C-alpha cells in the first residue's frame, strides 16, 4: 500500500464527507481493493470516524476489503440467470477453484463473486471473467473456460523461464 497514492487521491477532492464515496471508488480502482491502511488514512486525513468509513466500505458491493484475483470471476445470480441454473454454475466454480463465493484463490489468480444482472439476460446464465463474458454457460463448460486462464498463466511462467 502506498500512502502517497492515497494522499494524491484525497488531494483531488474537497475533504468534506460528501466526497467519501468517490474517494473510496478511486482507491478501489487504483489498488483493486480497499486495504485496511487506506481506510485508516482516509478516516484520519478527512477527520471522519473510522466506523463511518468502514460501514460505507462494507455496505457497497462494489468495494472489496480483500485483494481480488488476477482474473476476477463474477457469476450473475439475477433472475434470468438464476432460473437457468446459475447457482449450479457457481457451485461448480467453487469446487473447481476450491474457494467459496467472495474469496480469492491462494495463488491470487482467481476471485469469485456474485453479481445481480450484468445486462445480457438473453445469454443467461452468464459468467464474467475480467472483461470476458461467457453466456449460456453450464457446469460442464466451467473446467474448459478456467483452463484457458490457467494455461495463460503456465505460458507466462514458461516465457519467464525462457527469458531468464
Ligand atoms: S440476470 Fe443475469 S444477465 Fe441479467
Backbone and ligand atoms as CSV (ligand in chain L), in Angstrom:
chain,resi,resn,atom,element,x,y,z
A,1,UNK,N,N,0.846,-1.198,0.000
A,1,UNK,CA,C,0.000,0.000,0.000
A,1,UNK,C,C,0.880,1.246,0.000
A,2,UNK,N,N,0.470,2.218,-0.778
A,2,UNK,CA,C,1.276,3.406,-0.951
A,2,UNK,C,C,0.530,4.627,-0.380
A,3,UNK,N,N,0.965,5.124,0.809
A,3,UNK,CA,C,0.235,6.239,1.436
A,3,UNK,C,C,0.222,7.496,0.560
A,4,UNK,N,N,1.313,7.687,-0.245
A,4,UNK,CA,C,1.355,8.886,-1.112
A,4,UNK,C,C,0.242,8.828,-2.159
A,5,UNK,N,N,0.012,7.619,-2.662
A,5,UNK,CA,C,-1.041,7.431,-3.673
A,5,UNK,C,C,-2.399,7.842,-3.084
A,6,UNK,N,N,-2.644,7.422,-1.851
A,6,UNK,CA,C,-3.920,7.765,-1.187
A,6,UNK,C,C,-3.999,9.277,-0.988
A,7,UNK,N,N,-2.869,9.879,-0.575
A,7,UNK,CA,C,-2.860,11.336,-0.371
A,7,UNK,C,C,-3.147,12.058,-1.671
A,8,UNK,N,N,-2.596,11.537,-2.781
A,8,UNK,CA,C,-2.865,12.158,-4.102
A,8,UNK,C,C,-4.356,12.108,-4.415
A,9,UNK,N,N,-4.962,10.950,-4.164
A,9,UNK,CA,C,-6.404,10.803,-4.438
A,9,UNK,C,C,-7.189,11.770,-3.560
A,10,UNK,N,N,-6.810,11.842,-2.286
A,10,UNK,CA,C,-7.520,12.736,-1.362
A,10,UNK,C,C,-7.394,14.196,-1.809
A,11,UNK,N,N,-6.227,14.528,-2.373
A,11,UNK,CA,C,-5.985,15.916,-2.784
A,11,UNK,C,C,-6.898,16.338,-3.934
A,12,UNK,N,N,-7.456,15.364,-4.652
A,12,UNK,CA,C,-8.356,15.690,-5.768
A,12,UNK,C,C,-9.746,16.105,-5.313
A,13,UNK,N,N,-10.017,15.937,-4.041
A,13,UNK,CA,C,-11.388,16.185,-3.560
A,13,UNK,C,C,-11.401,17.180,-2.415
A,14,UNK,N,N,-12.558,17.779,-2.244
A,14,UNK,CA,C,-12.802,18.558,-1.029
A,14,UNK,C,C,-12.838,17.545,0.108
A,15,UNK,N,N,-12.253,17.916,1.221
A,15,UNK,CA,C,-12.259,16.928,2.300
A,15,UNK,C,C,-13.521,17.048,3.156
A,16,UNK,N,N,-14.656,17.141,2.495
A,16,UNK,CA,C,-15.888,17.045,3.276
A,16,UNK,C,C,-16.515,15.671,3.023
A,17,UNK,N,N,-17.416,15.314,3.896
A,17,UNK,CA,C,-17.924,13.936,3.893
A,17,UNK,C,C,-18.617,13.539,2.587
A,18,UNK,N,N,-19.097,14.529,1.808
A,18,UNK,CA,C,-19.838,14.185,0.595
A,18,UNK,C,C,-18.945,13.526,-0.460
A,19,UNK,N,N,-17.623,13.687,-0.325
A,19,UNK,CA,C,-16.707,13.113,-1.330
A,19,UNK,C,C,-16.292,11.683,-0.997
A,20,UNK,N,N,-16.690,11.203,0.145
A,20,UNK,CA,C,-16.122,9.949,0.632
A,20,UNK,C,C,-16.320,8.767,-0.328
A,21,UNK,N,N,-17.515,8.644,-0.914
A,21,UNK,CA,C,-17.759,7.503,-1.815
A,21,UNK,C,C,-16.837,7.591,-3.042
A,22,UNK,N,N,-16.741,8.793,-3.614
A,22,UNK,CA,C,-15.869,8.964,-4.791
A,22,UNK,C,C,-14.427,8.643,-4.433
A,23,UNK,N,N,-13.996,9.048,-3.261
A,23,UNK,CA,C,-12.614,8.779,-2.834
A,23,UNK,C,C,-12.394,7.271,-2.700
A,24,UNK,N,N,-13.335,6.596,-2.066
A,24,UNK,CA,C,-13.199,5.128,-1.911
A,24,UNK,C,C,-13.212,4.449,-3.281
A,25,UNK,N,N,-14.047,4.963,-4.192
A,25,UNK,CA,C,-14.081,4.391,-5.562
A,25,UNK,C,C,-12.726,4.548,-6.241
A,26,UNK,N,N,-12.127,5.719,-6.107
A,26,UNK,CA,C,-10.821,5.966,-6.749
A,26,UNK,C,C,-9.739,5.060,-6.156
A,27,UNK,N,N,-9.794,4.863,-4.851
A,27,UNK,CA,C,-8.779,3.997,-4.213
A,27,UNK,C,C,-8.970,2.565,-4.692
A,28,UNK,N,N,-10.245,2.134,-4.710
A,28,UNK,CA,C,-10.547,0.769,-5.173
A,28,UNK,C,C,-10.044,0.584,-6.608
A,29,UNK,N,N,-10.246,1.591,-7.446
A,29,UNK,CA,C,-9.822,1.493,-8.840
A,29,UNK,C,C,-8.294,1.445,-8.938
A,30,UNK,N,N,-7.633,2.265,-8.131
A,30,UNK,CA,C,-6.163,2.340,-8.200
A,30,UNK,C,C,-5.509,1.084,-7.644
A,31,UNK,N,N,-6.067,0.533,-6.573
A,31,UNK,CA,C,-5.388,-0.579,-5.889
A,31,UNK,C,C,-6.080,-1.928,-6.080
A,32,UNK,N,N,-7.295,-1.893,-6.630
A,32,UNK,CA,C,-8.029,-3.143,-6.829
A,32,UNK,C,C,-8.829,-3.566,-5.613
A,33,UNK,N,N,-8.598,-2.913,-4.488
A,33,UNK,CA,C,-9.358,-3.176,-3.264
A,33,UNK,C,C,-9.084,-2.057,-2.263
A,34,UNK,N,N,-9.719,-2.134,-1.104
A,34,UNK,CA,C,-9.523,-1.092,-0.097
A,34,UNK,C,C,-8.732,-1.665,1.079
A,35,UNK,N,N,-7.422,-1.492,1.063
A,35,UNK,CA,C,-6.637,-2.027,2.179
A,35,UNK,C,C,-6.989,-1.321,3.489
A,36,UNK,N,N,-6.797,-2.044,4.588
A,36,UNK,CA,C,-7.109,-1.505,5.916
A,36,UNK,C,C,-6.388,-0.178,6.151
A,37,UNK,N,N,-5.102,-0.135,5.733
A,37,UNK,CA,C,-4.291,1.076,5.951
A,37,UNK,C,C,-4.891,2.268,5.205
A,38,UNK,N,N,-5.451,2.005,4.015
A,38,UNK,CA,C,-6.041,3.099,3.229
A,38,UNK,C,C,-7.278,3.640,3.943
A,39,UNK,N,N,-8.062,2.740,4.500
A,39,UNK,CA,C,-9.281,3.161,5.210
A,39,UNK,C,C,-8.903,3.997,6.437
A,40,UNK,N,N,-7.850,3.563,7.125
A,40,UNK,CA,C,-7.373,4.318,8.299
A,40,UNK,C,C,-6.906,5.714,7.880
A,41,UNK,N,N,-6.180,5.760,6.768
A,41,UNK,CA,C,-5.641,7.041,6.287
A,41,UNK,C,C,-6.770,7.998,5.881
A,42,UNK,N,N,-7.775,7.465,5.182
A,42,UNK,CA,C,-8.921,8.293,4.775
A,42,UNK,C,C,-9.625,8.844,6.019
A,43,UNK,N,N,-9.828,7.969,6.990
A,43,UNK,CA,C,-10.500,8.375,8.221
A,43,UNK,C,C,-9.718,9.494,8.916
A,44,UNK,N,N,-8.404,9.301,8.997
A,44,UNK,CA,C,-7.530,10.267,9.685
A,44,UNK,C,C,-7.494,11.594,8.927
A,45,UNK,N,N,-7.203,11.517,7.623
A,45,UNK,CA,C,-6.989,12.763,6.874
A,45,UNK,C,C,-8.293,13.529,6.622
A,46,UNK,N,N,-9.416,12.818,6.584
A,46,UNK,CA,C,-10.682,13.513,6.355
A,46,UNK,C,C,-11.414,13.800,7.658
A,47,UNK,N,N,-10.790,13.313,8.730
A,47,UNK,CA,C,-11.400,13.541,10.040
A,47,UNK,C,C,-12.831,12.988,10.120
A,48,UNK,N,N,-12.975,11.796,9.574
A,48,UNK,CA,C,-14.266,11.104,9.608
A,48,UNK,C,C,-14.065,9.863,10.485
A,49,UNK,N,N,-14.988,9.573,11.386
A,49,UNK,CA,C,-14.782,8.404,12.271
A,49,UNK,C,C,-14.543,7.135,11.449
A,50,UNK,N,N,-13.607,6.322,11.932
A,50,UNK,CA,C,-13.246,5.085,11.243
A,50,UNK,C,C,-14.483,4.205,11.020
A,51,UNK,N,N,-15.365,4.179,12.022
A,51,UNK,CA,C,-16.563,3.333,11.913
A,51,UNK,C,C,-17.428,3.752,10.725
A,52,UNK,N,N,-17.459,5.066,10.453
A,52,UNK,CA,C,-18.267,5.577,9.327
A,52,UNK,C,C,-17.642,5.139,7.986
A,53,UNK,N,N,-16.327,5.285,7.860
A,53,UNK,CA,C,-15.647,4.905,6.612
A,53,UNK,C,C,-15.806,3.398,6.393
A,54,UNK,N,N,-15.618,2.644,7.469
A,54,UNK,CA,C,-15.727,1.177,7.370
A,54,UNK,C,C,-17.135,0.753,6.982
A,55,UNK,N,N,-18.141,1.423,7.561
A,55,UNK,CA,C,-19.512,0.993,7.256
A,55,UNK,C,C,-19.832,1.269,5.786
A,56,UNK,N,N,-19.310,2.355,5.221
A,56,UNK,CA,C,-19.522,2.624,3.790
A,56,UNK,C,C,-18.765,1.604,2.942
A,57,UNK,N,N,-17.546,1.298,3.362
A,57,UNK,CA,C,-16.712,0.373,2.575
A,57,UNK,C,C,-17.306,-1.038,2.568
A,58,UNK,N,N,-18.038,-1.378,3.597
A,58,UNK,CA,C,-18.616,-2.725,3.640
A,58,UNK,C,C,-20.058,-2.749,3.124
A,59,UNK,N,N,-20.700,-1.571,3.054
A,59,UNK,CA,C,-22.101,-1.537,2.616
A,59,UNK,C,C,-22.227,-1.766,1.110
A,60,UNK,N,N,-21.338,-1.161,0.339
A,60,UNK,CA,C,-21.457,-1.243,-1.121
A,60,UNK,C,C,-20.714,-2.457,-1.664
A,61,UNK,N,N,-21.428,-3.238,-2.490
A,61,UNK,CA,C,-20.839,-4.443,-3.082
A,61,UNK,C,C,-19.628,-4.143,-3.959
A,62,UNK,N,N,-19.617,-2.934,-4.530
A,62,UNK,CA,C,-18.523,-2.588,-5.456
A,62,UNK,C,C,-17.187,-2.496,-4.723
A,63,UNK,N,N,-17.240,-2.334,-3.399
A,63,UNK,CA,C,-15.990,-2.219,-2.645
A,63,UNK,C,C,-15.581,-3.576,-2.094
A,64,UNK,N,N,-14.277,-3.778,-2.076
A,64,UNK,CA,C,-13.778,-5.019,-1.506
A,64,UNK,C,C,-12.666,-4.702,-0.517
A,65,UNK,N,N,-12.697,-5.341,0.633
A,65,UNK,CA,C,-11.643,-5.125,1.629
A,65,UNK,C,C,-10.502,-6.121,1.428
A,66,UNK,N,N,-10.707,-7.057,0.519
A,66,UNK,CA,C,-9.685,-8.071,0.233
A,66,UNK,C,C,-9.174,-7.875,-1.187
A,67,UNK,N,N,-7.892,-8.177,-1.424
A,67,UNK,CA,C,-7.412,-8.085,-2.805
A,67,UNK,C,C,-8.115,-9.118,-3.674
A,68,UNK,N,N,-8.442,-8.726,-4.889
A,68,UNK,CA,C,-9.119,-9.651,-5.803
A,68,UNK,C,C,-8.087,-10.393,-6.641
A,69,UNK,N,N,-8.528,-11.489,-7.273
A,69,UNK,CA,C,-7.624,-12.278,-8.090
A,69,UNK,C,C,-7.251,-11.565,-9.383
A,70,UNK,N,N,-6.202,-12.085,-10.024
A,70,UNK,CA,C,-5.796,-11.534,-11.323
A,70,UNK,C,C,-6.944,-11.669,-12.317
A,71,UNK,N,N,-7.715,-12.747,-12.185
A,71,UNK,CA,C,-8.896,-12.954,-13.020
A,71,UNK,C,C,-10.135,-12.936,-12.120
A,72,UNK,N,N,-10.758,-11.774,-11.950
A,72,UNK,CA,C,-11.951,-11.728,-11.104
A,72,UNK,C,C,-13.144,-12.373,-11.821
A,73,UNK,N,N,-13.757,-13.358,-11.179
A,73,UNK,CA,C,-14.906,-14.041,-11.782
A,73,UNK,C,C,-16.179,-13.524,-11.121
A,74,UNK,N,N,-17.136,-13.114,-11.955
A,74,UNK,CA,C,-18.429,-12.681,-11.438
A,74,UNK,C,C,-19.512,-13.579,-12.009
A,75,UNK,N,N,-20.242,-14.227,-11.139
A,75,UNK,CA,C,-21.331,-15.101,-11.570
A,75,UNK,C,C,-22.632,-14.334,-11.387
A,76,UNK,N,N,-23.388,-14.190,-12.456
A,76,UNK,CA,C,-24.652,-13.471,-12.353
A,76,UNK,C,C,-25.709,-14.369,-11.716
A,77,UNK,N,N,-26.296,-13.869,-10.642
A,77,UNK,CA,C,-27.385,-14.609,-9.994
A,77,UNK,C,C,-28.685,-13.814,-10.092
A,78,UNK,N,N,-28.770,-12.929,-11.082
A,78,UNK,CA,C,-30.035,-12.222,-11.323
A,78,UNK,C,C,-31.103,-13.220,-11.732
A,79,UNK,N,N,-32.339,-12.781,-11.805
A,79,UNK,CA,C,-33.457,-13.705,-12.008
A,79,UNK,C,C,-33.301,-14.583,-13.251
A,80,UNK,N,N,-33.004,-13.951,-14.401
A,80,UNK,CA,C,-32.905,-14.727,-15.656
A,80,UNK,C,C,-31.825,-15.791,-15.543
A,81,UNK,N,N,-30.697,-15.439,-14.966
A,81,UNK,CA,C,-29.594,-16.402,-14.826
A,81,UNK,C,C,-29.931,-17.454,-13.771
A,82,UNK,N,N,-30.545,-16.999,-12.697
A,82,UNK,CA,C,-30.888,-17.922,-11.612
A,82,UNK,C,C,-31.787,-19.056,-12.107
A,83,UNK,N,N,-32.825,-18.685,-12.885
A,83,UNK,CA,C,-33.764,-19.726,-13.343
A,83,UNK,C,C,-33.118,-20.656,-14.376
A,84,UNK,N,N,-31.994,-20.265,-14.930
A,84,UNK,CA,C,-31.311,-21.137,-15.898
A,84,UNK,C,C,-30.077,-21.811,-15.292
A,85,UNK,N,N,-30.048,-21.912,-13.996
A,85,UNK,CA,C,-29.036,-22.765,-13.361
A,85,UNK,C,C,-27.753,-22.079,-12.934
A,86,UNK,N,N,-27.777,-20.745,-12.742
A,86,UNK,CA,C,-26.559,-20.028,-12.355
A,86,UNK,C,C,-25.994,-20.522,-11.015
A,87,UNK,N,N,-26.894,-20.909,-10.114
A,87,UNK,CA,C,-26.425,-21.370,-8.793
A,87,UNK,C,C,-25.548,-22.616,-8.943
A,88,UNK,N,N,-25.945,-23.509,-9.857
A,88,UNK,CA,C,-25.157,-24.737,-10.084
A,88,UNK,C,C,-23.791,-24.397,-10.675
A,89,UNK,N,N,-23.776,-23.389,-11.565
A,89,UNK,CA,C,-22.510,-22.948,-12.168
A,89,UNK,C,C,-21.601,-22.375,-11.072
A,90,UNK,N,N,-22.189,-21.579,-10.194
A,90,UNK,CA,C,-21.410,-21.007,-9.087
A,90,UNK,C,C,-20.814,-22.125,-8.226
A,91,UNK,N,N,-21.632,-23.120,-7.912
A,91,UNK,CA,C,-21.150,-24.230,-7.074
A,91,UNK,C,C,-20.020,-24.996,-7.773
A,92,UNK,N,N,-20.148,-25.155,-9.078
A,92,UNK,CA,C,-19.094,-25.833,-9.832
A,92,UNK,C,C,-17.791,-25.021,-9.766
A,93,UNK,N,N,-17.905,-23.710,-9.938
A,93,UNK,CA,C,-16.724,-22.846,-9.854
A,93,UNK,C,C,-16.098,-22.941,-8.460
A,94,UNK,N,N,-16.933,-22.963,-7.429
A,94,UNK,CA,C,-16.410,-23.080,-6.056
A,94,UNK,C,C,-15.614,-24.370,-5.899
A,95,UNK,N,N,-16.151,-25.456,-6.466
A,95,UNK,CA,C,-15.448,-26.754,-6.350
A,95,UNK,C,C,-14.154,-26.749,-7.159
A,96,UNK,N,N,-14.235,-26.229,-8.383
A,96,UNK,CA,C,-13.048,-26.235,-9.259
A,96,UNK,C,C,-11.918,-25.378,-8.676
A,97,UNK,N,N,-12.281,-24.255,-8.085
A,97,UNK,CA,C,-11.263,-23.322,-7.589
A,97,UNK,C,C,-10.934,-23.558,-6.115
A,98,UNK,N,N,-11.774,-24.387,-5.491
A,98,UNK,CA,C,-11.576,-24.694,-4.078
A,98,UNK,C,C,-11.683,-23.454,-3.188
A,99,UNK,N,N,-12.579,-22.566,-3.541
A,99,UNK,CA,C,-12.870,-21.387,-2.721
A,99,UNK,C,C,-14.384,-21.199,-2.677
A,100,UNK,N,N,-14.827,-20.363,-1.753
A,100,UNK,CA,C,-16.247,-20.028,-1.684
A,100,UNK,C,C,-16.459,-18.671,-2.353
A,101,UNK,N,N,-17.704,-18.407,-2.704
A,101,UNK,CA,C,-18.035,-17.103,-3.261
A,101,UNK,C,C,-17.555,-16.005,-2.304
A,102,UNK,N,N,-16.930,-14.968,-2.857
A,102,UNK,CA,C,-16.406,-13.881,-2.019
A,102,UNK,C,C,-14.933,-14.059,-1.685
A,103,UNK,N,N,-14.370,-15.212,-2.058
A,103,UNK,CA,C,-12.973,-15.482,-1.706
A,103,UNK,C,C,-12.055,-15.381,-2.927
A,104,UNK,N,N,-10.749,-15.430,-2.646
A,104,UNK,CA,C,-9.712,-15.384,-3.684
A,104,UNK,C,C,-8.829,-16.613,-3.518
A,105,UNK,N,N,-8.403,-17.210,-4.631
A,105,UNK,CA,C,-7.543,-18.404,-4.525
A,105,UNK,C,C,-6.200,-18.015,-3.891
A,106,UNK,N,N,-5.558,-18.998,-3.281
A,106,UNK,CA,C,-4.304,-18.730,-2.572
A,106,UNK,C,C,-3.237,-18.128,-3.476
A,107,UNK,N,N,-3.221,-18.586,-4.747
A,107,UNK,CA,C,-2.204,-18.068,-5.674
A,107,UNK,C,C,-2.607,-16.719,-6.268
A,108,UNK,N,N,-3.758,-16.183,-5.797
A,108,UNK,CA,C,-4.253,-14.857,-6.222
A,108,UNK,C,C,-4.593,-14.798,-7.722
A,109,UNK,N,N,-4.792,-15.952,-8.316
A,109,UNK,CA,C,-5.140,-15.974,-9.750
A,109,UNK,C,C,-6.613,-15.655,-9.973
A,110,UNK,N,N,-7.488,-16.245,-9.132
A,110,UNK,CA,C,-8.932,-16.091,-9.335
A,110,UNK,C,C,-9.620,-15.603,-8.056
A,111,UNK,N,N,-10.612,-14.736,-8.246
A,111,UNK,CA,C,-11.526,-14.443,-7.139
A,111,UNK,C,C,-12.934,-14.690,-7.668
A,112,UNK,N,N,-13.823,-15.001,-6.761
A,112,UNK,CA,C,-15.171,-15.424,-7.166
A,112,UNK,C,C,-16.212,-14.575,-6.434
A,113,UNK,N,N,-17.075,-13.934,-7.201
A,113,UNK,CA,C,-18.114,-13.110,-6.582
A,113,UNK,C,C,-19.433,-13.244,-7.327
A,114,UNK,N,N,-20.496,-12.940,-6.617
A,114,UNK,CA,C,-21.835,-12.969,-7.223
A,114,UNK,C,C,-22.229,-11.550,-7.619
A,115,UNK,N,N,-22.923,-11.424,-8.727
A,115,UNK,CA,C,-23.484,-10.125,-9.097
A,115,UNK,C,C,-24.956,-10.346,-9.453
A,116,UNK,N,N,-25.689,-9.254,-9.568
A,116,UNK,CA,C,-27.115,-9.391,-9.866
A,116,UNK,C,C,-27.457,-8.635,-11.128
A,117,UNK,N,N,-27.411,-9.337,-12.226
A,117,UNK,CA,C,-27.690,-8.870,-13.587
A,117,UNK,C,C,-26.548,-8.025,-14.148
A,118,UNK,N,N,-25.921,-8.577,-15.170
A,118,UNK,CA,C,-24.853,-7.837,-15.855
A,118,UNK,C,C,-25.369,-7.272,-17.176
A,119,UNK,N,N,-26.686,-7.341,-17.388
A,119,UNK,CA,C,-27.292,-6.654,-18.523
A,119,UNK,C,C,-27.335,-7.441,-19.824
A,120,UNK,N,N,-27.054,-8.745,-19.767
A,120,UNK,CA,C,-27.215,-9.533,-21.008
A,120,UNK,C,C,-28.021,-10.792,-20.688
A,121,UNK,N,N,-29.240,-10.567,-20.209
A,121,UNK,CA,C,-30.103,-11.659,-19.734
A,121,UNK,C,C,-30.414,-12.669,-20.840
A,122,UNK,N,N,-30.382,-12.219,-22.111
A,122,UNK,CA,C,-30.645,-13.130,-23.240
A,122,UNK,C,C,-29.618,-14.246,-23.325
A,123,UNK,N,N,-28.468,-14.044,-22.699
A,123,UNK,CA,C,-27.398,-15.053,-22.734
A,123,UNK,C,C,-27.369,-15.901,-21.465
A,124,UNK,N,N,-28.355,-15.734,-20.609
A,124,UNK,CA,C,-28.348,-16.410,-19.305
A,124,UNK,C,C,-28.178,-17.932,-19.427
A,125,UNK,N,N,-27.462,-18.538,-18.504
A,125,UNK,CA,C,-26.741,-17.913,-17.384
A,125,UNK,C,C,-25.382,-17.362,-17.832
A,126,UNK,N,N,-24.993,-16.257,-17.177
A,126,UNK,CA,C,-23.807,-15.516,-17.602
A,126,UNK,C,C,-22.748,-15.496,-16.491
A,127,UNK,N,N,-21.499,-15.703,-16.913
A,127,UNK,CA,C,-20.357,-15.554,-16.010
A,127,UNK,C,C,-19.396,-14.580,-16.682
A,128,UNK,N,N,-18.837,-13.668,-15.898
A,128,UNK,CA,C,-17.807,-12.776,-16.440
A,128,UNK,C,C,-16.472,-13.099,-15.791
A,129,UNK,N,N,-15.444,-13.183,-16.609
A,129,UNK,CA,C,-14.088,-13.351,-16.067
A,129,UNK,C,C,-13.304,-12.152,-16.580
A,130,UNK,N,N,-12.987,-11.253,-15.676
A,130,UNK,CA,C,-12.426,-9.968,-16.106
A,130,UNK,C,C,-13.444,-9.306,-17.019
A,131,UNK,N,N,-13.017,-8.931,-18.210
A,131,UNK,CA,C,-13.919,-8.275,-19.168
A,131,UNK,C,C,-14.605,-9.295,-20.087
A,132,UNK,N,N,-14.211,-10.571,-20.004
A,132,UNK,CA,C,-14.770,-11.588,-20.902
A,132,UNK,C,C,-16.131,-12.066,-20.405
A,133,UNK,N,N,-17.081,-12.153,-21.338
A,133,UNK,CA,C,-18.434,-12.580,-20.977
A,133,UNK,C,C,-18.660,-13.998,-21.506
A,134,UNK,N,N,-19.106,-14.889,-20.647
A,134,UNK,CA,C,-19.446,-16.250,-21.062
A,134,UNK,C,C,-20.941,-16.450,-20.878
A,135,UNK,N,N,-21.658,-16.532,-22.008
A,135,UNK,CA,C,-23.097,-16.714,-21.950
A,135,UNK,C,C,-23.470,-18.167,-22.128
A,136,UNK,N,N,-24.682,-18.481,-21.726
A,136,UNK,CA,C,-25.217,-19.848,-21.804
A,136,UNK,C,C,-24.211,-20.859,-21.255
A,137,UNK,N,N,-23.638,-20.491,-20.159
A,137,UNK,CA,C,-22.623,-21.371,-19.559
A,137,UNK,C,C,-23.309,-22.462,-18.735
A,138,UNK,N,N,-22.626,-23.588,-18.636
A,138,UNK,CA,C,-23.178,-24.703,-17.854
A,138,UNK,C,C,-22.059,-25.231,-16.958
A,139,UNK,N,N,-22.443,-26.104,-16.039
A,139,UNK,CA,C,-21.432,-26.720,-15.170
A,139,UNK,C,C,-20.366,-27.406,-16.021
A,140,UNK,N,N,-20.819,-28.090,-17.085
A,140,UNK,CA,C,-19.896,-28.874,-17.908
A,140,UNK,C,C,-18.860,-27.998,-18.614
A,141,UNK,N,N,-19.231,-26.734,-18.895
A,141,UNK,CA,C,-18.294,-25.859,-19.621
A,141,UNK,C,C,-17.268,-25.199,-18.694
A,142,UNK,N,N,-17.531,-25.230,-17.393
A,142,UNK,CA,C,-16.677,-24.485,-16.452
A,142,UNK,C,C,-15.198,-24.890,-16.526
A,143,UNK,N,N,-14.860,-26.197,-16.474
A,143,UNK,CA,C,-13.430,-26.550,-16.483
A,143,UNK,C,C,-12.713,-26.042,-17.733
A,144,UNK,N,N,-13.372,-26.149,-18.889
A,144,UNK,CA,C,-12.762,-25.697,-20.141
A,144,UNK,C,C,-12.492,-24.200,-20.130
A,145,UNK,N,N,-13.446,-23.430,-19.593
A,145,UNK,CA,C,-13.285,-21.977,-19.532
A,145,UNK,C,C,-12.113,-21.632,-18.598
A,146,UNK,N,N,-12.077,-22.271,-17.438
A,146,UNK,CA,C,-10.996,-21.967,-16.489
A,146,UNK,C,C,-9.633,-22.341,-17.049
A,147,UNK,N,N,-9.617,-23.441,-17.818
A,147,UNK,CA,C,-8.361,-23.940,-18.368
A,147,UNK,C,C,-7.641,-22.858,-19.184
A,148,UNK,N,N,-8.434,-22.116,-19.949
A,148,UNK,CA,C,-7.877,-21.036,-20.772
A,148,UNK,C,C,-7.013,-20.078,-19.944
A,149,UNK,N,N,-7.535,-19.707,-18.771
A,149,UNK,CA,C,-6.824,-18.742,-17.921
A,149,UNK,C,C,-5.652,-19.408,-17.212
A,150,UNK,N,N,-5.856,-20.686,-16.839
A,150,UNK,CA,C,-4.759,-21.398,-16.169
A,150,UNK,C,C,-3.619,-21.618,-17.160
A,151,UNK,N,N,-3.960,-21.934,-18.417
A,151,UNK,CA,C,-2.924,-22.141,-19.441
A,151,UNK,C,C,-2.189,-20.842,-19.723
A,152,UNK,N,N,-2.917,-19.739,-19.702
A,152,UNK,CA,C,-2.297,-18.421,-19.888
A,152,UNK,C,C,-1.214,-18.224,-18.861
A,153,UNK,N,N,-1.487,-18.649,-17.626
A,153,UNK,CA,C,-0.507,-18.478,-16.564
A,153,UNK,C,C,0.705,-19.377,-16.791
A,154,UNK,N,N,0.418,-20.644,-17.179
A,154,UNK,CA,C,1.537,-21.567,-17.418
A,154,UNK,C,C,2.438,-21.028,-18.528
A,155,UNK,N,N,1.792,-20.440,-19.556
A,155,UNK,CA,C,2.568,-19.900,-20.681
A,155,UNK,C,C,3.442,-18.739,-20.188
A,156,UNK,N,N,2.852,-17.871,-19.353
A,156,UNK,CA,C,3.630,-16.740,-18.810
A,156,UNK,C,C,4.832,-17.248,-18.033
A,157,UNK,N,N,4.600,-18.312,-17.221
A,157,UNK,CA,C,5.705,-18.850,-16.424
A,157,UNK,C,C,6.793,-19.420,-17.331
A,158,UNK,N,N,6.327,-20.134,-18.386
A,158,UNK,CA,C,7.272,-20.737,-19.319
A,158,UNK,C,C,8.085,-19.642,-20.023
A,159,UNK,N,N,7.383,-18.596,-20.489
A,159,UNK,CA,C,8.073,-17.499,-21.166
A,159,UNK,C,C,9.100,-16.863,-20.237
A,160,UNK,N,N,8.699,-16.700,-18.964
A,160,UNK,CA,C,9.619,-16.086,-17.988
A,160,UNK,C,C,10.872,-16.942,-17.853
A,161,UNK,N,N,10.669,-18.273,-17.816
A,161,UNK,CA,C,11.823,-19.174,-17.671
A,161,UNK,C,C,12.705,-19.081,-18.909
A,162,UNK,N,N,12.052,-19.037,-20.086
A,162,UNK,CA,C,12.799,-18.994,-21.334
A,162,UNK,C,C,13.688,-17.750,-21.401
A,163,UNK,N,N,13.169,-16.655,-20.828
A,163,UNK,CA,C,13.901,-15.398,-20.947
A,163,UNK,C,C,14.907,-15.188,-19.837
A,164,UNK,N,N,15.012,-16.127,-18.903
A,164,UNK,CA,C,15.958,-15.898,-17.811
A,164,UNK,C,C,17.234,-16.689,-18.010
L,1,LIG,S1,S,-29.990,-11.773,-14.881
L,1,LIG,FE1,FE,-28.040,-12.431,-15.482
L,1,LIG,S2,S,-27.568,-11.065,-17.072
L,1,LIG,FE2,FE,-29.461,-10.348,-16.393
